[in-house]
């Protein structure tokens, strides 16, 4: 069985990536976090009770 756990999207800016993902998926992304050690940041999207 395949279980989707993460989706990664690379973009020039976080705002650009969020706008693209929200438009493509039709769902809002919630606040995420900044990962200083990896110099990355993210946003989150709930996918229901998948586990």
Phi, psi and omega in degrees: 000138178263128178240121178281123183245321182220148169234129178250138178226123178266137179212162179297319177227159177298316180300319178296316179295318178297313180300317180295312182297316180296320179292316182292321184267340182070023181227146178282148175258138181267168178304144179239235181202174177245135182245091187303320182297328180254357181055043178234164173215165186210173170228163186237156176220124177289140181239025178078196182269081184267349185250000000 
